[in-house]
Amino acid sequence: MVETGRAETSGGRERLHAALRYSGVGKLLRLYRYFAFDLPRLTSGAGALLLLGTAAARLHQAVTGHPADRPGYVAACLVVLASGAFLAAVGVVAGARRVLTRAGWVLGSLVSAVSAAGYLVGRVAGLPGLPELQGRWDYPLGTASLILAGGFLALHVSVLTGMNVAVPDTRHWHH
């Protein structure tokens, strides 16, 4: 049984490698081997700004409009996302403590992914109690928050791959 699992995993890995090779995405993912930036303050500052933008957009969405017209869970989710983005922004710039910095990046990615997924699901399938959102892609603040969330996720991937440094002295550039 274990051998079957290994064969399936090996076959899955081969298909993934083939898909990456033929699509060109594999070359893009290997780009981090050739370019690297040792600008931890700029990277952390950019991540914090993206998260603060997401927090501001979600908080604005939670407090504006007619609260009676929307279900309570929507406002609660927006406030939780805004709070999480703010906490993650604080964690991202807490450079003195690496544990807090890593937690900030992970929380920021979680908040960004949930924020983007919520926006996309609301526009594609609609949300319970808000069927009028389905197909409404013309809301600028929602689109801006989707771009901010995607920007943070892309920045975090660049930190994870080593293309950008978010904590000083983690790449050991001069050794």
C-alpha positions in Angstrom: 0.0 0.0 0.0 2.9 2.4 0.8 4.4 1.7 -2.6 1.2 2.6 -4.4 1.1 5.9 -2.5 4.7 6.6 -3.5 3.9 5.8 -7.1 0.9 8.1 -7.1 2.9 10.8 -5.4 5.7 10.4 -7.9 3.3 10.5 -10.8 1.7 13.6 -9.4 5.0 15.2 -9.0 6.0 14.4 -12.6 2.7 15.8 -13.9 3.3 19.0 -11.8 6.8 19.4 -13.1 5.6 18.8 -16.7 2.8 21.4 -16.2 5.3 23.9 -14.8 7.8 23.3 -17.6 5.3 23.6 -20.4 3.4 26.6 -19.0 6.6 28.6 -18.3 5.6 29.1 -14.7 8.5 27.0 -13.6 10.9 29.5 -15.0 9.2 32.3 -13.2 9.3 30.4 -9.9 13.0 29.8 -10.4 13.7 33.5 -11.0 14.5 34.0 -7.3 17.7 32.1 -7.8 19.1 34.9 -10.0 17.7 38.0 -8.4 17.7 38.9 -4.7 17.2 42.1 -2.8 18.7 42.8 0.6 16.3 45.7 1.6 14.6 44.4 4.7 13.2 47.8 5.8 11.7 48.5 2.4 10.3 45.0 2.1 8.7 45.1 5.6 7.5 48.7 5.0 5.9 47.7 1.7 4.2 44.7 3.4 2.9 46.9 6.2 1.6 49.5 3.8 -0.3 46.8 1.8 -1.8 45.4 5.0 -2.8 48.8 6.3 -4.4 49.6 3.0 -6.3 46.3 3.2 -7.3 47.2 6.8 -8.5 50.6 5.9 -10.6 49.3 2.9 -12.2 46.6 5.0 -12.9 48.9 7.9 -14.4 51.5 5.5 -16.7 48.8 4.0 -17.8 47.8 7.5 -18.8 51.2 8.7 -20.2 52.8 5.6 -23.5 52.2 3.8 -26.7 51.0 5.5 -26.0 48.5 8.2 -29.6 47.4 8.2 -29.3 46.4 4.5 -26.6 43.8 5.1 -26.4 40.7 7.3 -24.5 41.1 10.6 -22.0 38.4 9.7 -20.6 40.6 6.8 -19.8 43.6 9.0 -18.3 41.2 11.6 -16.1 39.5 9.0 -15.0 42.9 7.7 -14.0 44.1 11.2 -12.2 40.9 11.9 -10.3 41.1 8.6 -9.4 44.8 9.3 -8.2 43.9 12.8 -6.2 41.0 11.5 -4.6 43.1 8.8 -3.7 45.8 11.3 -2.2 43.3 13.7 -0.3 41.6 10.9 1.1 45.0 9.8 2.4 45.6 13.3 4.0 42.2 13.3 5.6 42.6 10.0 7.5 45.7 11.1 8.4 44.2 14.5 12.0 43.6 13.3 13.6 43.1 16.6 11.7 39.9 17.3 11.8 37.4 14.5 9.0 35.3 15.9 6.7 38.3 15.8 7.9 39.2 12.3 7.2 35.7 11.0 3.8 35.6 12.7 3.0 38.9 11.1 3.8 37.7 7.6 1.8 34.5 8.1 -1.2 36.3 9.6 -0.9 38.9 6.8 -1.0 36.1 4.2 -4.0 34.5 5.9 -5.9 37.8 6.1 -5.0 38.6 2.5 -6.1 35.2 1.2 -9.4 35.2 3.1 -10.1 38.8 2.0 -9.4 38.0 -1.7 -11.4 34.8 -1.5 -14.3 36.5 0.2 -14.4 39.2 -2.5 -14.2 36.7 -5.3 -16.8 34.3 -3.9 -19.1 37.2 -3.2 -18.9 38.3 -6.9 -18.9 34.9 -8.5 -21.4 33.0 -6.4 -23.0 35.6 -4.1 -23.1 35.7 -0.3 -26.1 34.6 1.8 -28.3 37.6 2.4 -26.5 39.6 -0.3 -27.4 38.1 -3.7 -27.1 41.6 -5.3 -23.3 41.4 -5.0 -23.1 38.6 -7.6 -21.6 39.9 -10.8 -20.8 43.4 -9.3 -17.2 43.8 -10.4 -17.6 47.6 -10.6 -17.0 48.4 -6.9 -13.6 50.3 -6.8 -12.8 49.8 -3.1 -13.4 46.0 -3.4 -11.1 45.9 -6.5 -8.5 48.0 -4.7 -8.6 45.6 -1.7 -8.2 42.7 -4.0 -5.1 44.2 -5.6 -3.7 45.1 -2.1 -4.2 41.5 -0.9 -2.7 40.1 -4.1 0.3 42.4 -3.7 0.9 41.3 -0.2 0.7 37.6 -1.1 3.1 38.1 -4.0 5.5 40.0 -1.6 5.3 37.2 0.9 6.0 34.6 -1.7 9.1 36.6 -2.7 10.2 36.6 1.0 9.6 32.9 1.3 11.6 32.1 -1.8 14.5 34.3 -0.6 14.1 36.9 -3.4 13.4 39.6 -0.8 14.7 39.8 2.8 12.2 40.9 5.4 14.4 40.4 8.5 18.0 41.8 8.6 20.9 39.3 8.6 18.9 36.3 7.5 20.6 35.7 4.1 24.2 36.1 5.3 25.1 38.0 2.1 28.8 38.7 3.0 29.9 35.3 4.2 
